[in-house]
Amino acid sequence: MLNIIQGLVIGVANVIPGVSGGTLALIMGIYENLMEAIGRFFVVDNRQKLKYAFFLSKIFIGVVVGILLFAKTIEYLYTNYFQATNFFFMGLILASIPGILKGEERINAKKWNLIFFLFGFLLIVSISLLHGEDASGMGTVAAKLTPAYSMKLLFCGALASAAMIIPGISGSMLLMILGEYYNVLGFINSRNVFGIGIVGVGSVLGILIFSRVVDYLLKSHRALTIYFIVGLIAASAVEIWPGLSLAAFDLGVNALSFCLGATLVILMFKIEKRGRKVV
């Protein structure tokens, strides 16, 4: 039952742009077990496979329940409080950057680090320019499941799931900057099985493929990988800019929303730090 609850928390986190399911898995003390179960599943004997499958199935059930319970809330907030909701997400995103970089002794202002930062930043900007129409609002292309769009959904699901396994990186945030976050929410809330299935298949493939790749990159080329990821995050803050109302009330609400988002991430990193000390 505990693993299901832990999966539920991870699922809720993955619905919120800027909040990382991987970070919460680390806080709850199951991150290493999760990476081991995913990364080593196909190279262990059948007895160990059964143990891994039982563990992963409980986490998966919790993740699905968390997503289904929370997706409707996010959709409601976006529909009725567009600017305030996006400012909240911006607070989450921008506040996560110092937390990701803090304590990385090998990270400095070397040329290659900055190049990889720019590469990550420009990658997201380029994707936005190519698919800007997809990010214009919720559900704008959710019903148009053409072969080309289905391939994009498959790719987005794989990329988002890869982000979910990195502490400090939000898979839903990447969906947002790829222009598919609100469309995927629309699939979930309308119970569009085909759309959910495409994203789900992409997510499974992404987790299976990238769990080992990400682990290798972070161990072998940590600084370059972190700077590339931070480039993605920095670009996302630009991509979700909702405009700014100059009305006094709206300015106050937007500022409060931004501060709430930033505070949530700061508190999360503090909890994560305490969890590491305990371990």
N, C-alpha and C positions, 0 to 999 in steps of 0.2 A: 504493500500500500504506500509505503514511503517513497519508493521509486516512481509511482504514478503521480504523487503530489509534486515531486521534484520535476517530473516531465511537464506537469501542468504549468509550473512556474516558468520553465523554459519556453513553453508554447506561448504564454502571455507575453513574455519578453520579446519573442520573435515577431509579434504583431506590431510592436511599438518601434517606429524608426528611431535609431540612435541608441537603443538598448540591446545589448548583446546577450543572446541565449548562452553563448559560450562563457561569458563572464559569470552569469548566474550559476552555471554548472560548476565553475571553479569555486565560487563562493560556497556552494552546497557540498563541496568535496567529492563530486562524482566525475569531474572533467577527465582525469587521467583514466579512470575505468571506462568511460565512454569512448575515448580515443582508442584505447586498447581493444575494446570489444569490436569497434568498427574496423580499425586498421588490421587486426590480426584474425578476423573472422574466417577468412578463406585459407589460412595457413596453419590452423590448429586441428587437432583430432576431433572426431564427432562428439565425444563427451564434452569437450570444452566448447564446441560450437553450440551445443544445447544450452549450456550455462550462459553463454553470450546472448543467444537468441531470447532466452527467458528475460534476461536483464534489459535488453534493448526493446523488447515488446512492451514491457511495463512503461519504460520511458516514452515510447512512441504513443501509447494510449494517452498518457498524460499530456503530451505535446498537442495531439489532435483535439482533446477536450479543451485545453487552454485556448487554442486558436479559435475554435468554434464559439466559445463563450464570450471572447473579447472582441472578435472582429466586428460585430454589430455596433458596439460602443464606439469604436474608432470611426466607422462609417457615419454614424450619427453626428459625432463631433465635427467631422470634416464637412458634412453637408450644411450644418447649422452654424458653425463657428469656424469658418475657413481660415481667416487670418490668425486668430488666436491659437488654433490647433497647429498651424504651420510654425508659428513663433515658438510654441512649446517644443516642437520637433527640432527646430534650429538650436534651441538651448541645449537639448539632449546631444545633438551632433557636435556642436562646437566645444562643449564642456568635456566631451570624451577625448579630445585630442591630447590635452596635457596629461591626462591619466594614462593614455597609451604610451606616450613618450617618456614619462617619468620613470626613473630608475633603470633605463636602458643605457648602461655604461658605454656600450660599444657604439651608440648612436651619436654622431657628431656632424658637423657641417662639411663633410667631405663631398667632393664633386659628384661622385656616383650616387650618393644618397640623395642629393638635390635633383639629379637627373631622374632618378626613379620616382621622386615625389612629383615632379612635373609630368612624368609619363602617366602616373595614376590620375593626376588632375585633368590632363588633356584628354585622356581616354574617356572619362565621364562626360566632359564637355562635348567631345566629338559624338558620342552616343546620343546625347541630348539633341544636338543639331540634326542628326540623322532621323531621329524618332521623336522630335519635339511635339508632334501632334498627339502622340500617345499619352503625354503627360499633362494635357490641357485640362483634364477633369476626370472625375470618376465615371467609369463605365463607357467612355467614348469609343472604345474598340472592343469592349468585353464580349459583345455578341458576334463579332466578326472573326470567327475561328477559321481563317483561311490557312492553307498549308504553310505559307510563309510566316504568318503570325503565330501559328502553332510552334514552328521551329524557334521563333524568338522566345515564346513562353518556356519552351524546353530549356533553352540556354539560360534564361533568367532564373528559372528554378534551380538549375545546377549552380549558377554563380551565387545565388542567395544562400543556398545550403552550404556552400563552401565557406561563406562569410560567417554563417551561424556557428561553425566549429572553432572560430578564432576568438578567444576572449577579448572583449573590447570592441568587436566589430559587429555591426547589426545587419543581419540578412534582409530584414524588412526595409532598412535604410537604402540598401543597394537596389531593392525592388523599386523604391521610390525614385531614385535617381535614374533608373533605367526606364522610368515612365510606366511601370506596371503595378505599382503598389496598390492603388485604389481599384484597378481592374481585377486583381487577384482577390481583394476584399469583396468585390462584387460577385465573383464566382462563388466564394464561400457563403456569402449571405443569401444568394439566390439558389444555392445548392446546385450549381451548374457542374454536374458530375464530370462531363468531358473536359471542361476547362480546368477543374481541380485535378483531374487525372493527369493531364499534360504537365502541369506544374509539379505534381507529386512525383511523376516519373523522373523529371529533370532533377528534383531534389534528391531522390534516392541515388541517381547516377552521380550527382555532384558530391554527395557525402562519401560514396564508395571510392571515387576517383581522387578527390581533393584531400581527404583525410590524411593520406600518406604524403601527397605532394606538399601540402601546407606544413605538415610536421617536418619534412625534409628541409623546406625553404627556411623555416624559422630557426632550425638548428644549424644549418649550414650558411645561410645568408640572411641572418636576422635583421641587420640594419637596413639593407636594401629592401627587404620585404616589408618592414615596418614603415619605411618612408613611402613606399608605393601605396600601402594601405591608407596612410594618413593623407596622401594626395587624393585618393578616392573620397575620403571623408570631407576634406576641405572643399572639394568641388560640389559635394552634395548640399552643403549649406547655401551655395549660390543657386543650385538648381531648384530648391524648394522655396526660395524667396517669394512671398505671396503678395508683395506690394505693401504699401503703408498708408493707412488712413490717418489724416491729420486731426481728426476729431479728438478732443481731450479724453473722452471716455474710452475710445478705441485704443489710443496710445497707452493709456494706463493698463487696460486689459492685456494688450499685446506684450507690454513690458513685464507684467506679472506672469504671464504664460511662459515667456522666455526664461525668466528667473526660476520658475518652478521646474522647468525642464532641466536647466543647468544644475539646480540643487539636487534633483533626483539622481543625476549621474555622479555628482560629487559624493553624495552619500553612498552610492553603490560602490564606488572605488574605495571608500573608507572601510566599508564592510568587508570588501574583498581583501584589503590589506590586513585587517584583523584576522580574517580567516586563514591567511597564509601564515601569520604568526602562531596561530593555534596549532596548525599543522606542523 
